[in-house]
Amino acid sequence: MGFSIYYTAKRDTPLTPSEVQRIDAIVQSFDITAEIERYDHTGKGLNWESFTLYETSHLSGEEVLSGATALPDNKPFAMHKGARHWVDCLNRIRREVLADAKWSVQIEDDTLLWDDKHGWHDKASDGLASLWLGCLLSSPFRLFTRSA
């Protein structure tokens, strides 16, 4: 069962070329291509997906940025690590480029909240505690045995 993070920013004015460059630079700084390739070739690591921004031609109304990214889910806490990574990316985009936009960020049906101190977070905390707890509860429990 996979989960995705969804994000949309709206405002009256379209992105300027400078804003597009700044967003691209932020997204590039969070690039996980090497991790994706490692997993594809060796099966080691997390089953990451690249950060996806929809093309301008697919945006509607006042949307200036929109996208969705599947979260890794092949190991215990992978989903939390992926969510934290992409939320940090979105925090930077909002703070550094689109602070004046009206945002919506959610993980599946759980809408994340914004505050200037903590950035995007869930209802339970100033972080992603609910997601972390969900990862903990859904992690497979393994019996630990001593090998002879």
C-alpha positions as CSV (number, residue, x, y, z in Angstrom):
1,M,0.0,0.0,0.0
2,G,1.6,3.2,-1.1
3,F,1.3,6.7,0.1
4,S,2.0,10.0,-1.7
5,I,2.6,13.6,-0.7
6,Y,0.5,16.1,-2.7
7,Y,1.3,19.8,-2.9
8,T,-0.2,22.8,-4.6
9,A,0.5,26.6,-4.4
10,K,-1.9,29.2,-5.8
11,R,-1.7,32.9,-6.3
12,D,-2.9,35.6,-8.6
13,T,0.4,36.0,-10.5
14,P,2.3,33.3,-12.5
15,L,5.8,32.3,-11.6
16,T,8.5,34.6,-12.9
17,P,11.5,33.1,-14.7
18,S,13.6,33.9,-11.6
19,E,11.2,32.0,-9.3
20,V,11.2,29.0,-11.6
21,Q,15.1,29.0,-11.5
22,R,15.0,29.2,-7.7
23,I,12.5,26.4,-7.3
24,D,14.5,24.2,-9.7
25,A,17.7,24.9,-7.7
26,I,15.9,23.9,-4.4
27,V,14.5,20.7,-6.0
28,Q,17.9,19.9,-7.4
29,S,19.4,20.3,-3.9
30,F,17.0,17.5,-2.7
31,D,17.8,15.3,-5.7
32,I,17.8,11.5,-4.9
33,T,18.7,10.2,-8.3
34,A,21.7,8.3,-7.0
35,E,19.6,6.6,-4.4
36,I,17.0,5.7,-7.1
37,E,19.6,4.2,-9.3
38,R,21.2,2.3,-6.5
39,Y,17.9,0.7,-5.6
40,D,17.1,0.0,-9.2
41,H,20.5,-1.8,-9.8
42,T,21.1,-3.5,-6.4
43,G,17.8,-3.6,-4.6
44,K,19.5,-1.8,-1.7
45,G,18.2,1.3,0.0
46,L,14.8,2.8,-0.3
47,N,12.4,2.7,-3.2
48,W,12.4,6.4,-3.7
49,E,10.5,8.3,-6.4
50,S,11.8,11.7,-7.8
51,F,10.1,14.9,-6.7
52,T,7.4,15.6,-9.3
53,L,6.2,19.0,-10.4
54,Y,3.4,19.1,-12.9
55,E,4.1,21.0,-16.1
56,T,2.5,24.5,-16.4
57,S,0.2,23.3,-19.1
58,H,-1.4,20.9,-16.5
59,L,-2.1,23.5,-13.9
60,S,-5.5,25.0,-13.5
61,G,-6.9,28.3,-12.2
62,E,-4.5,30.2,-10.0
63,E,-2.1,27.2,-9.5
64,V,1.5,28.1,-9.9
65,L,3.0,24.9,-8.6
66,S,1.5,21.5,-8.1
67,G,2.7,17.9,-7.9
68,A,2.7,14.6,-6.2
69,T,5.4,12.2,-5.1
70,A,5.1,8.6,-3.9
71,L,6.8,8.0,-0.6
72,P,9.2,5.1,-0.2
73,D,7.6,2.2,1.6
74,N,9.9,-0.8,1.3
75,K,11.5,-0.7,4.8
76,P,10.4,0.3,8.3
77,F,10.3,4.1,8.6
78,A,11.0,4.5,4.9
79,M,7.7,6.5,4.5
80,H,8.6,8.8,7.4
81,K,12.1,9.4,6.0
82,G,10.7,10.1,2.5
83,A,8.0,12.4,3.9
84,R,10.5,14.3,6.0
85,H,12.8,14.7,3.0
86,W,10.1,16.1,0.7
87,V,8.5,18.2,3.4
88,D,11.9,19.9,4.0
89,C,12.0,20.6,0.2
90,L,8.5,22.1,0.3
91,N,9.4,24.2,3.4
92,R,12.3,25.7,1.5
93,I,10.2,26.4,-1.6
94,R,7.5,28.1,0.5
95,R,9.9,30.1,2.6
96,E,12.4,31.1,-0.1
97,V,10.2,31.5,-3.2
98,L,6.4,31.2,-2.7
99,A,5.7,32.7,0.7
100,D,2.9,34.8,-0.8
101,A,1.0,31.8,-2.3
102,K,-1.9,29.9,-0.8
103,W,-0.6,26.4,-0.2
104,S,-2.1,22.9,0.3
105,V,0.1,20.0,1.3
106,Q,-1.2,16.6,2.3
107,I,-0.1,13.1,2.7
108,E,-3.0,11.1,1.4
109,D,-6.0,12.4,3.3
110,D,-4.0,14.0,6.1
111,T,-3.7,17.7,5.5
112,L,-0.5,19.2,6.8
113,L,-0.5,22.5,8.7
114,W,1.9,25.4,8.3
115,D,3.5,27.7,10.8
116,D,6.5,29.9,10.3
117,K,8.6,28.3,13.1
118,H,8.1,24.6,12.2
119,G,7.1,24.6,8.5
120,W,4.7,21.9,7.4
121,H,3.6,19.5,10.2
122,D,0.8,17.3,11.1
123,K,-2.0,18.0,13.6
124,A,-0.2,16.0,16.4
125,S,3.0,18.0,16.7
126,D,5.5,20.4,15.3
127,G,6.8,17.6,13.1
128,L,5.3,14.5,11.5
129,A,4.6,12.5,14.6
130,S,1.4,10.9,13.3
131,L,3.2,9.6,10.2
132,W,6.1,8.4,12.4
133,L,3.7,6.5,14.7
134,G,1.9,5.0,11.7
135,C,5.2,3.8,10.3
136,L,6.0,2.3,13.7
137,L,2.7,0.5,14.0
138,S,2.8,-0.8,10.4
139,S,6.4,-2.0,10.6
140,P,6.8,-5.7,10.4
141,F,7.8,-7.1,13.8
142,R,10.7,-9.5,13.4
143,L,11.7,-12.2,15.8
144,F,15.3,-11.7,16.9
145,T,17.1,-15.0,17.4
146,R,20.6,-15.7,18.2
147,S,22.4,-17.7,15.5
148,A,24.7,-20.5,16.6
